Amino acid sequence: MEDVIKVGLIGCGNVGGGVVKILLENAENIALRAGCRIELAKVVVRNMDKQRPYEVAGYLLGTDALALVNDPSIDVIVETIGGENPARELIMTALRNGKHVVTANKEVIAKHGSEFLQIAREHGVNLYYEAAVAGGIPIIHGLKNSLAANNISKIVGIMNGTTNYILTKMYQEGAEFATVLAEAQKLGFAEADPSDDIEGDDVAYKLSILAGIAFNSSFKYEDIYFEGIEGISAREIEVARKLGFVIKLVAIGQAHADGRVELRVHPVMMDEWHPLAGVNNVFNAVFIEGSYVGQTMFYGPGAGMCPTASAVVGDVMDIAMHRKLGVSHPSIHTNFQKKEVVPIGEIQSEYYFRLSVTDKPGVLAAIAHACGEAMVSIKSVEQKQSKGEAAEVIIITHTVRESAMQKALAAIRKLDTVSAVHALIRVGL
Ligand code: HSE
């Protein structure tokens, strides 16, 4: 009898539609490589009448996700609905019912991944989530397998296409954030509600997943410090460009000698020659430093229907291949060590900040005094756009502790002669 794996798909939006497209369009090649036929047995959607990105035969469609995860004829559940609930319950039920699960859902994995892995181990099945981080870039597999022999010292990722598109356009066109965001929404490059993307949550989810694998631990998403790009103005981009920097929203994971790990998400001014500075538009990239591999960078589409779906289907094929060989494929993410996250106040960086000040004697001295009192050493000061009594001051510090920088800034904010602190951006990677 022909060997078949039956897939139940939950969600048929952008990513789910891509999964249907690839499974149907490339069925022959997929069967050849996987060693068995991968049959799309059922597709559960919320609204049967909705127009879908890829047409699904009516007899495959249903609306009962709970019935699907309890259906004994289904081998693999593919979850593409996103969000924490009801995805969490559906995944847990599927795993408890002895089904492998493939998901593209970074939020549910970031929040409940450890719990899922425990249930999966208890029931002899596996959980796959390559598509949850950087869509079409095989970074999970790369870290879990090909780079597993390395001690990873650092990961830096551009892992959000929406914000990278906005920052690229701001850099290229000199436009303001709100204008570019509105344009991106019109073109379909940003969600109608883009808050998770632009406020940094999306990248924090992805960093907690990647860091867990890279640093062999399990990190809570809530322990990751994150900032978005709402505070980046056209002026910041312009000043950065003149200084030879590009501003990108990055996720940073860095191992400390004391065993703790630095995890943070925020905009960074990076040198324009850094490999990540050339990653533009909706593309993603992850830069890794490993003890044996040295520096390596993964680059590609971080989102989109087919790139993300190709990662999902790749995971389903992995399940099929392991089943064919009669071997289970327990995650190597099992013997993880407890590691603490370094509080943001303890990180060290150079900082850029821009102030509007009154242009009169003693103003710079007062700012320098506030920095000195907080042990913040200034690397460069530039006064620009002096108009009448108002001036713009741009300061870059030497490498200092974040807590010292925040202390200096709090004192600077209190100065009568400082009318605005426009931005504080960390400099360098
Ligand atoms: N919304 C994400 C992005 C893609 O803009 O990159 C899915 O994680």
Boltz pocket constraint, residues with backbone or C-beta under 6 A from the ligand:
constraints:
  - pocket:
      binder: B
      contacts: [[A, 106], [A, 132], [A, 159], [A, 160], [A, 161], [A, 162], [A, 163], [A, 189], [A, 197], [A, 202], [A, 282], [A, 302], [A, 303]]
      max_distance: 6.0
